[in-house]
Amino acid sequence: MKKEEIQKQILEIEEQMQASDFWSDKDEAQKVIKEYEKLKITKDGGGEYDGGSAVLTIFSGAGGDDAEDFARMLMEMYTKFFDKKGWSYAFLHENKNDHGGYRNITMEIDPSNTSGQVARGLGPYGILKNESGVHRLVRVSPFSAKSLRHTSFCLVEFIPKFEEVTEYAIPDDEVRVEFARSGGPGGQNVNKRETAVRVIHEPTNLSVHVSTERSQAQNREKAMQILSAKLYKIREDERIAKEKGMYISKTTEITWGNQIRSYVLHPYQMVKDHRTEAETRNVKDVLDGDIDLFLEAEKGL
């Protein structure tokens, strides 16, 4: 959308907001304000969804039990960061192992109040979208009887939270839907109904699994919203890459050579972002949610 068109829409909404009956329908008024904030951010050079909520998925990669434990460490790092920001979050799907680690985990993050918003009106997605990528951990493995140093990897993915599937519509014939029983740690069945939903976008093989909503229909709707956002993120990354003359692969292997950040706990202690060269030796603070150093450096990406 051109800047002139954005400005025209902003002015139209501002006029609408001045009407005496603007707040007569509270839900509709809040939708209009959310659209207004989105347009303002886009006008100022931000992405269309930078002011909104986010969905985080962490996938464990190469490294076995260590990688799944690293997924837990990253999940705890981000949730501590959310807590510091005053944001609310809810788990949508957890695939947990018997050691407290995660094969994968998905949650949605919302700014729970105005104090959760930060500079330039950015929301969780705008602040954290550049955290997406492969993260690498080097440490003495707690799962090794010989106390050997071990390297493991996880893929972090932040996408915008879509309120409606229609924000990025997907043709029905491109989607396959599968149903399963909602499960707990180790695959234990929590209930006997097949409420868990997995949707697969066949042209790209992208898939989303949601199991925490009360009904099959609610899980399917949430999964479709997340799938739509994943496809939007791919399109947006390709647009940015084209503008910068770069190439971004649609698939990222969660292995050596693709990492954007390393967390080294042995033989020395350091966290380093390989894109910005930002680094710190305060590993404990980082794992406790103090990631502002990297977020500030990422603004220039």
C-alpha positions in Angstrom: 0.0 0.0 0.0 1.4 3.4 -0.9 2.1 6.0 1.7 -0.6 8.3 0.3 -3.2 5.6 0.6 -2.1 4.8 4.2 -2.3 8.5 5.2 -5.8 8.8 3.7 -7.0 5.8 5.7 -5.4 7.3 8.9 -7.3 10.5 8.4 -10.5 8.7 7.7 -10.1 6.7 11.0 -9.2 9.9 12.9 -12.4 11.5 11.7 -14.4 8.4 12.7 -12.8 8.4 16.2 -14.0 11.9 16.8 -17.7 10.9 16.3 -19.8 11.2 19.5 -21.0 7.6 19.1 -17.6 6.1 18.5 -17.6 4.1 21.8 -21.2 3.0 21.5 -19.8 -0.4 20.3 -16.8 -1.0 22.4 -15.5 -4.1 20.6 -15.8 -2.4 17.2 -14.1 0.7 18.5 -11.2 -1.4 19.8 -10.9 -3.0 16.3 -10.7 0.4 14.7 -8.1 1.6 17.1 -6.0 -1.5 16.5 -6.2 -0.9 12.7 -5.3 2.7 13.3 -2.1 1.8 15.3 -1.2 -0.7 12.6 -1.5 1.9 9.8 0.6 4.4 11.9 3.4 1.9 12.3 3.4 1.0 8.6 3.5 4.7 7.7 6.5 5.2 9.9 8.4 2.4 8.1 7.5 -0.6 10.3 5.9 -3.8 9.1 2.2 -4.2 8.8 1.9 -6.4 12.0 4.8 -4.9 14.0 2.4 -3.4 16.5 0.5 -6.6 17.2 0.7 -9.8 19.1 3.0 -12.8 18.2 3.1 -16.6 18.1 6.3 -18.2 19.2 7.3 -21.8 18.2 10.5 -23.4 19.3 11.6 -26.6 17.5 14.5 -28.8 18.8 17.0 -29.8 16.2 20.3 -31.7 16.1 21.4 -32.7 19.6 18.9 -35.3 21.0 18.0 -34.8 24.7 20.3 -31.7 24.9 18.5 -30.0 22.0 15.1 -30.7 23.7 16.5 -29.4 27.0 17.8 -26.3 25.1 14.2 -25.7 23.8 13.1 -25.6 27.4 15.9 -23.1 28.3 14.9 -20.9 25.4 11.2 -21.1 26.3 12.0 -20.1 29.9 14.3 -17.2 28.6 11.5 -15.8 26.5 8.7 -16.2 29.1 10.9 -14.3 31.6 11.3 -11.6 29.0 7.5 -11.5 28.5 7.0 -11.2 32.3 9.4 -8.3 32.4 7.4 -6.5 29.7 4.1 -7.2 31.4 2.9 -9.3 28.5 0.5 -12.2 28.8 1.1 -15.6 27.1 -0.7 -18.9 26.6 0.5 -22.3 25.4 -1.1 -23.6 22.3 0.8 -26.9 21.9 3.5 -28.8 23.9 5.4 -31.9 22.7 7.4 -32.7 25.9 9.9 -35.5 26.5 10.4 -37.5 29.7 13.2 -35.2 30.9 11.3 -31.9 31.0 12.5 -30.9 27.6 10.5 -30.0 24.5 10.6 -31.5 21.0 8.5 -28.4 20.0 6.4 -25.9 21.8 4.0 -23.1 20.6 2.6 -20.2 22.5 0.9 -16.9 21.7 2.0 -13.6 23.3 -0.2 -10.5 23.8 0.6 -7.1 25.4 -1.8 -7.4 28.3 -2.0 -3.6 28.9 -0.7 -0.3 27.5 2.4 -0.5 29.7 3.3 -3.6 27.6 3.7 -1.5 24.6 7.1 0.0 24.0 8.8 2.7 21.9 7.3 3.5 18.5 4.2 1.5 19.3 5.9 -1.9 18.7 4.1 -4.9 20.0 5.5 -8.4 20.7 5.9 -9.3 17.1 7.6 -6.1 16.1 10.1 -6.4 18.9 10.9 -10.1 18.6 10.5 -11.0 14.9 14.3 -10.8 14.3 14.8 -13.5 17.0 13.6 -16.0 14.4 16.4 -18.4 13.4 18.6 -21.2 14.6 20.1 -20.8 18.1 23.1 -22.9 19.2 24.1 -24.2 22.7 27.5 -25.4 23.7 27.9 -26.9 27.2 28.9 -30.0 29.2 25.9 -32.3 28.6 24.0 -33.2 31.8 22.8 -36.2 29.8 26.4 -37.5 29.2 27.8 -40.0 31.8 31.3 -39.0 30.7 30.5 -35.2 31.1 31.4 -34.5 27.5 31.0 -31.1 25.8 28.0 -31.2 23.6 26.6 -28.9 20.9 22.8 -28.7 20.2 20.5 -26.6 18.1 16.9 -25.2 18.2 14.9 -23.2 15.7 13.0 -20.2 17.1 10.1 -18.8 15.0 8.2 -15.6 15.8 5.2 -14.9 13.5 2.4 -12.3 13.8 -0.8 -13.4 15.6 -3.7 -13.2 13.1 -7.1 -12.5 14.6 -8.8 -13.8 11.4 -7.8 -16.4 8.9 -8.9 -14.1 6.1 -6.0 -11.8 6.8 -4.0 -14.1 4.6 -6.5 -16.5 3.0 -5.4 -20.0 1.9 -7.4 -21.9 -0.7 -9.1 -25.0 0.8 -7.5 -27.4 -1.7 -4.0 -26.5 -0.5 -4.7 -27.6 3.1 -4.9 -31.1 4.6 -6.3 -31.4 8.1 -5.5 -34.3 10.5 -7.0 -35.0 13.9 -5.5 -36.7 17.0 -6.0 -37.1 20.7 -4.7 -34.3 22.8 -1.6 -35.7 24.6 0.5 -34.9 27.6 4.2 -35.7 28.4 5.4 -38.9 26.7 2.3 -39.1 24.5 0.0 -39.8 27.4 -3.7 -39.2 26.5 -5.3 -36.4 28.5 -8.8 -37.2 27.1 -10.3 -39.7 24.7 -11.7 -37.2 22.2 -9.7 -36.4 19.1 -9.6 -32.6 19.7 -6.0 -32.0 18.7 -5.6 -30.6 15.1 -2.7 -30.6 12.7 -3.0 -28.6 9.5 -0.6 -29.0 6.6 -0.1 -26.6 3.7 0.7 -29.1 1.0 2.5 -26.7 -1.5 5.1 -25.7 1.1 4.7 -28.7 3.5 4.3 -26.2 6.4 2.4 -27.7 9.3 0.8 -26.4 12.5 -0.3 -28.4 15.5 -2.7 -27.0 18.1 -4.1 -29.0 21.0 -5.0 -26.7 23.9 -8.3 -25.3 22.9 -11.5 -26.9 24.2 -12.9 -28.2 20.9 -11.8 -29.6 17.6 -13.3 -26.6 15.8 -11.4 -24.1 18.0 -8.1 -26.0 17.6 -8.6 -26.0 13.8 -9.4 -22.3 13.7 -6.4 -21.4 15.8 -4.1 -23.7 13.6 -5.4 -22.0 10.4 -4.7 -18.6 11.9 -1.1 -19.6 12.7 -0.6 -21.3 9.3 -1.8 -18.1 7.6 0.7 -16.1 9.6 3.5 -18.5 8.7 2.8 -18.0 5.0 2.6 -14.2 5.5 6.0 -14.3 7.2 7.5 -16.2 4.3 6.1 -13.7 1.8 7.4 -10.8 3.9 10.9 -12.3 4.3 11.0 -12.8 0.5 10.0 -9.2 -0.1 12.6 -7.9 2.3 15.3 -10.2 0.8 14.4 -9.1 -2.7 14.8 -5.4 -1.7 18.2 -6.1 -0.1 19.3 -8.3 -3.0 19.6 -11.3 -0.7 18.5 -14.9 -0.9 16.5 -16.5 2.0 15.8 -20.2 1.9 12.2 -21.3 2.6 13.6 -24.2 4.7 16.2 -23.8 7.4 18.1 -26.8 8.7 18.4 -26.8 12.5 22.1 -27.6 12.4 25.6 -26.2 12.4 26.3 -23.3 10.1 22.8 -21.8 10.1 22.9 -20.4 13.7 22.1 -16.7 14.3 23.2 -16.9 17.9 25.4 -19.0 20.1 25.1 -19.6 23.8 28.4 -21.0 25.1 28.5 -22.3 28.7 31.8 -24.3 28.4 34.8 -24.0 28.1 34.1 -20.2 28.6 30.8 -18.3 29.0 29.5 -16.1 26.3 26.3 -15.3 24.2 27.1 -14.0 20.8 24.8 -12.9 17.9 26.5 -13.8 14.7 24.5 -11.3 12.6 25.2 -8.2 14.7 28.4 -9.2 16.6 26.6 -8.2 19.8 27.9 -10.3 22.7 28.0 -10.6 26.4 29.6 -12.8 29.1 26.6 -12.5 31.4 25.0 -15.8 30.2 22.9 -16.2 33.3 21.3 -12.8 32.8 20.5 -13.6 29.2 18.9 -16.9 30.1 16.9 -15.0 32.8 15.3 -13.0 30.0 17.7 -10.0 29.7 17.9 -10.0 25.9 17.6 -6.3 25.3 21.3 -6.0 24.1 20.5 -8.3 21.2 17.1 -6.7 20.4 18.7 -3.2 20.2 21.4 -4.6 17.9 18.8 -6.3 15.7 17.0 -3.0 14.9 19.6 -2.4 12.3 19.0 -5.7 10.5 
